[in-house]
Amino acid sequence: MRDISPICKIAVIQASPVMFNAPACAEKAAALISEAAASGAELIVFPELFIPGYPYGMTFGFTVGARSDAGREDWKLYYDNSIVVPGPETKLLSEAARVAGAYVSIGVSERDPVSGTLYNSNLIFLPDGSLAPVHRKMKPTGSERVVWGDADRGYFPVVETPWGPMGSLICWESYMPLARVALYEKGVSLYISPNTNDNPEWQHTARHIALEGRCYFINADLYFTRSMYPAGLRNCEEVARLPETVCRGGSCVIDPFGHYVTEPLWDREAIITAELDMSLVPQSKMELDTVGHYSRPDVLRLTVDDR
């Protein structure tokens, strides 16, 4: 490992998107970046699909072998509020990151500028406002596949930071063992997990990955309620069946020994702040380095087509 700065001041943003309203989501994100930076944050992390929200519980009219006109109209609303990268929303976020002088990670629904495909993507802005290579979710989970396509690029980008390499896997990508190893092989000390995963089992996954990868696991989750869905959806009965709290959050930070730096936060919006002792990353590798001394490359090798 290269030498790294001893302390990372982080802010994890557990917040509600302005559902299906990309400009309003970007404005809210910019305000939260400014607020987090005022507390001294050098790294600011938002959840999965903060722009324009996660359409939990919606089918968009898809059933096996059939679609519906009403579902297409709801999907078109979501499509219209998915963002082209770069575009006006990224310009606003870029300026917010530059003014804050901070690294900013944020999940978005990305609209391909050429094709009609959407991607579940994570963006990282550097302190000078520039945008790092975009990570697109490799395999949308379950019925997500009717909304977002498989990534065709940006599989495992990492960003060099003062605290070591930083990368992200989105939600259930972290259940793909080989994807985790691909990040470990790039030496990540900061593993960002933007997600919509408020089940208790996910907390066990998060702690395991921090232990396995000997890295800080940044668990950034959404909080939103049924009443936040936009009015006028054609398939409104799907939303009406949801519980009032749709996603409870659970955002937290876990150290390389699997201990909570910040406990999971539930059922509200908040900016979670912490100072990360980065010396724990090399310390933790003394007895376990899964891509170094605790590996057997003569027996086990991973081949990555990282275009």
C-alpha positions as CSV (number, residue, x, y, z in Angstrom):
1,M,0.0,0.0,0.0
2,R,1.0,3.6,-0.6
3,D,1.1,6.0,2.3
4,I,-2.3,7.4,3.0
5,S,-3.6,10.4,5.0
6,P,-4.4,9.5,8.6
7,I,-8.0,10.9,9.0
8,C,-10.9,11.0,6.6
9,K,-13.8,13.2,7.6
10,I,-16.9,11.6,6.1
11,A,-20.6,12.6,5.8
12,V,-23.1,9.9,4.8
13,I,-26.4,11.5,3.6
14,Q,-29.4,9.4,4.5
15,A,-32.1,11.5,2.8
16,S,-35.3,11.2,0.8
17,P,-35.2,12.0,-2.9
18,V,-37.9,14.3,-4.5
19,M,-39.5,11.3,-6.2
20,F,-39.4,11.3,-10.0
21,N,-38.2,14.9,-10.1
22,A,-34.6,15.1,-11.2
23,P,-34.1,18.9,-11.1
24,A,-35.5,19.0,-7.5
25,C,-33.3,16.0,-6.5
26,A,-30.2,17.7,-7.8
27,E,-31.1,21.0,-6.0
28,K,-31.7,19.1,-2.7
29,A,-28.4,17.2,-3.2
30,A,-26.5,20.4,-3.8
31,A,-27.9,21.9,-0.6
32,L,-27.0,18.8,1.4
33,I,-23.4,18.9,0.0
34,S,-23.1,22.5,1.2
35,E,-24.5,21.6,4.7
36,A,-22.2,18.6,5.0
37,A,-19.1,20.6,3.9
38,A,-19.9,23.2,6.5
39,S,-19.3,20.5,9.2
40,G,-15.9,19.8,7.7
41,A,-16.7,16.7,5.5
42,E,-14.1,15.8,2.9
43,L,-16.0,12.9,1.5
44,I,-19.8,13.1,1.1
45,V,-21.8,10.0,0.2
46,F,-25.4,9.7,-1.1
47,P,-27.5,6.6,-1.5
48,E,-28.4,4.6,-4.6
49,L,-30.7,6.4,-7.1
50,F,-30.9,9.6,-5.1
51,I,-31.8,11.1,-8.5
52,P,-34.8,10.6,-9.1
53,G,-35.6,8.0,-6.4
54,Y,-36.1,4.3,-6.3
55,P,-39.5,3.2,-7.7
56,Y,-40.0,0.5,-5.1
57,G,-43.1,-1.6,-5.5
58,M,-43.9,-0.4,-9.1
59,T,-44.2,-2.9,-12.0
60,F,-44.5,-0.4,-14.8
61,G,-47.2,-2.7,-16.2
62,F,-44.8,-5.6,-16.9
63,T,-46.1,-9.2,-16.5
64,V,-44.6,-12.3,-18.2
65,G,-45.4,-11.8,-21.9
66,A,-47.4,-8.6,-21.6
67,R,-47.1,-4.8,-20.9
68,S,-49.7,-2.1,-20.3
69,D,-50.2,1.4,-21.7
70,A,-50.6,2.8,-18.2
71,G,-47.3,1.2,-17.2
72,R,-45.5,2.7,-20.2
73,E,-46.7,6.2,-19.2
74,D,-45.4,5.7,-15.6
75,W,-42.1,4.4,-17.0
76,K,-41.8,7.4,-19.4
77,L,-42.2,9.8,-16.4
78,Y,-39.3,7.9,-14.7
79,Y,-37.3,8.0,-18.0
80,D,-37.8,11.7,-18.4
81,N,-36.4,12.2,-14.9
82,S,-33.4,10.0,-15.4
83,I,-30.4,12.1,-16.2
84,V,-27.9,12.3,-19.1
85,V,-24.3,12.3,-17.9
86,P,-23.0,14.9,-18.3
87,G,-26.0,17.3,-18.2
88,P,-27.5,20.1,-16.2
89,E,-27.9,18.0,-13.0
90,T,-24.2,16.9,-13.1
91,K,-23.2,20.5,-13.7
92,L,-25.0,21.6,-10.5
93,L,-23.5,18.8,-8.5
94,S,-20.0,19.4,-10.0
95,E,-20.2,23.1,-8.8
96,A,-21.4,22.0,-5.4
97,A,-18.5,19.6,-5.0
98,R,-16.0,22.2,-6.2
99,V,-17.3,24.8,-3.7
100,A,-17.3,22.3,-0.9
101,G,-13.8,21.1,-1.9
102,A,-15.0,17.5,-1.2
103,Y,-15.3,14.2,-2.9
104,V,-19.0,13.5,-3.6
105,S,-20.5,10.1,-4.4
106,I,-24.2,10.0,-5.6
107,G,-26.4,7.4,-7.1
108,V,-28.5,8.3,-10.2
109,S,-30.7,6.7,-12.8
110,E,-28.6,7.5,-15.9
111,R,-30.2,7.8,-19.3
112,D,-28.0,6.9,-22.2
113,P,-27.6,9.8,-24.5
114,V,-27.8,7.6,-27.7
115,S,-30.0,4.6,-26.9
116,G,-33.2,4.6,-24.9
117,T,-31.7,2.5,-22.1
118,L,-31.5,3.5,-18.4
119,Y,-28.7,2.5,-16.1
120,N,-28.5,2.4,-12.3
121,S,-25.2,4.4,-11.9
122,N,-23.0,5.9,-9.3
123,L,-21.2,9.1,-9.9
124,I,-18.1,10.4,-8.0
125,F,-17.1,14.1,-8.2
126,L,-13.6,15.2,-7.3
127,P,-12.9,18.2,-5.1
128,D,-12.1,20.3,-8.2
129,G,-15.6,19.5,-9.5
130,S,-14.5,17.1,-12.2
131,L,-16.4,13.8,-12.7
132,A,-14.6,10.5,-12.3
133,P,-15.4,7.6,-14.6
134,V,-19.0,6.5,-14.0
135,H,-19.9,3.1,-12.5
136,R,-23.0,1.4,-13.9
137,K,-24.6,-1.5,-12.0
138,M,-23.6,-4.7,-13.7
139,K,-26.7,-6.7,-13.0
140,P,-29.9,-5.1,-12.0
141,T,-31.6,-7.2,-9.3
142,G,-34.8,-9.1,-10.0
143,S,-37.6,-7.0,-11.5
144,E,-35.1,-4.0,-11.7
145,R,-34.2,-5.6,-15.0
146,V,-37.4,-4.1,-16.6
147,V,-36.2,-0.6,-15.7
148,W,-32.4,-0.6,-16.0
149,G,-30.0,-2.4,-18.4
150,D,-26.9,-4.3,-17.6
151,A,-23.8,-2.2,-17.5
152,D,-21.9,-2.0,-20.8
153,R,-18.9,-0.1,-19.4
154,G,-17.6,1.3,-16.1
155,Y,-17.4,-2.0,-14.3
156,F,-14.9,-1.3,-11.6
157,P,-13.6,2.2,-11.7
158,V,-11.7,3.5,-8.7
159,V,-10.7,7.0,-7.6
160,E,-7.3,7.8,-6.1
161,T,-7.9,9.8,-2.9
162,P,-5.6,10.9,-0.1
163,W,-7.0,7.9,1.9
164,G,-6.3,5.3,-0.7
165,P,-8.3,4.0,-3.7
166,M,-12.1,4.4,-3.4
167,G,-14.6,2.4,-5.4
168,S,-18.3,1.4,-5.3
169,L,-20.6,-1.5,-5.9
170,I,-24.3,-0.7,-6.0
171,C,-26.7,-2.6,-3.6
172,W,-26.8,-6.3,-4.5
173,E,-23.6,-6.1,-6.6
174,S,-22.0,-6.6,-3.3
175,Y,-23.5,-10.1,-3.2
176,M,-21.4,-11.0,-6.3
177,P,-18.2,-12.5,-4.7
178,L,-16.1,-12.0,-7.8
179,A,-17.1,-8.4,-8.1
180,R,-16.0,-7.8,-4.6
181,V,-12.6,-9.4,-5.4
182,A,-12.3,-7.2,-8.4
183,L,-12.5,-4.1,-6.1
184,Y,-10.2,-5.7,-3.5
185,E,-7.6,-6.3,-6.3
186,K,-7.6,-2.5,-6.9
187,G,-6.7,-2.0,-3.3
188,V,-9.8,-0.1,-2.1
189,S,-9.6,1.3,1.3
190,L,-13.0,3.0,1.0
191,Y,-15.7,0.7,-0.3
192,I,-18.8,2.7,-1.1
193,S,-22.2,0.9,-1.1
194,P,-25.1,3.0,-2.3
195,N,-28.2,0.9,-1.8
196,T,-31.9,0.6,-1.0
197,N,-31.5,-2.3,1.4
198,D,-33.1,-1.8,4.8
199,N,-33.4,-5.5,5.8
200,P,-31.4,-6.6,8.9
201,E,-29.5,-9.3,7.0
202,W,-27.8,-6.5,4.9
203,Q,-26.1,-5.3,8.1
204,H,-24.4,-8.7,8.4
205,T,-23.3,-8.5,4.7
206,A,-21.9,-5.0,5.3
207,R,-19.8,-6.1,8.3
208,H,-18.6,-9.2,6.5
209,I,-17.4,-7.2,3.5
210,A,-15.5,-4.7,5.7
211,L,-13.8,-7.7,7.4
212,E,-13.2,-9.6,4.2
213,G,-11.8,-6.6,2.2
214,R,-10.1,-5.0,5.2
215,C,-11.6,-1.7,4.2
216,Y,-14.1,0.9,5.4
217,F,-17.6,-0.1,4.2
218,I,-19.7,3.0,3.6
219,N,-23.4,1.9,3.7
220,A,-25.5,4.7,2.2
221,D,-29.2,3.9,2.2
222,L,-32.4,5.8,1.2
223,Y,-35.2,6.8,3.6
224,F,-38.6,7.5,1.9
225,T,-42.3,7.0,2.5
226,R,-45.4,6.1,0.4
227,S,-46.6,9.7,0.6
228,M,-43.5,10.9,-1.3
229,Y,-44.5,9.2,-4.6
230,P,-45.6,11.6,-7.2
231,A,-49.3,12.2,-7.6
232,G,-50.9,11.2,-10.9
233,L,-49.2,7.8,-11.4
234,R,-51.4,5.6,-13.7
235,N,-50.7,2.5,-11.6
236,C,-51.4,4.3,-8.3
237,E,-52.9,1.2,-6.7
238,E,-49.4,-0.4,-6.6
239,V,-48.2,2.5,-4.5
240,A,-51.3,2.4,-2.3
241,R,-50.5,-1.1,-1.2
242,L,-47.1,-0.1,0.1
243,P,-46.4,0.4,3.8
244,E,-46.2,4.1,4.9
245,T,-42.5,3.8,5.4
246,V,-41.2,2.2,2.2
247,C,-37.5,2.2,3.0
248,R,-36.2,2.7,6.6
249,G,-32.6,3.6,5.9
250,G,-30.0,1.9,8.0
251,S,-27.0,3.9,6.8
252,C,-23.8,3.4,8.7
253,V,-20.0,3.2,8.5
254,I,-18.1,0.0,9.4
255,D,-14.3,-0.2,10.0
256,P,-11.9,-2.8,8.6
257,F,-12.4,-5.0,11.6
258,G,-16.1,-5.2,11.1
259,H,-17.0,-2.8,13.9
260,Y,-19.6,0.0,13.6
261,V,-18.0,3.5,13.5
262,T,-21.5,4.8,13.3
263,E,-24.5,2.6,14.2
264,P,-27.3,2.1,11.6
265,L,-29.7,5.0,11.5
266,W,-33.4,4.2,11.0
267,D,-36.6,6.0,10.0
268,R,-35.4,9.5,9.4
269,E,-33.3,11.8,7.3
270,A,-29.9,12.8,8.7
271,I,-26.3,13.7,7.8
272,I,-24.1,11.1,9.5
273,T,-20.6,12.3,10.2
274,A,-17.5,10.5,11.4
275,E,-13.7,10.8,11.4
276,L,-12.2,7.6,10.0
277,D,-8.9,6.4,11.4
278,M,-7.3,5.3,8.1
279,S,-4.4,3.6,10.0
280,L,-6.8,0.7,10.7
281,V,-6.7,-0.3,7.0
282,P,-3.0,-1.3,6.9
283,Q,-3.2,-2.6,10.5
284,S,-6.0,-4.9,9.6
285,K,-4.0,-6.5,6.8
286,M,-1.4,-7.9,9.1
287,E,-3.2,-11.3,9.4
288,L,-5.5,-11.1,6.4
289,D,-5.0,-9.7,2.9
290,T,-7.3,-11.6,0.5
291,V,-5.4,-10.4,-2.6
292,G,-2.0,-10.4,-1.0
293,H,-0.4,-12.7,1.5
294,Y,-3.7,-14.5,2.3
295,S,-4.3,-15.6,-1.3
296,R,-3.1,-18.4,-3.6
297,P,-2.8,-17.0,-7.1
298,D,-1.0,-20.2,-8.1
299,V,-4.3,-22.0,-7.5
300,L,-7.1,-19.3,-7.7
301,R,-7.1,-16.4,-10.2
302,L,-9.7,-13.9,-11.2
303,T,-9.8,-12.7,-14.8
304,V,-11.6,-9.3,-15.2
305,D,-12.7,-7.8,-18.5
306,D,-12.6,-4.3,-17.1
307,R,-13.3,-2.2,-20.2
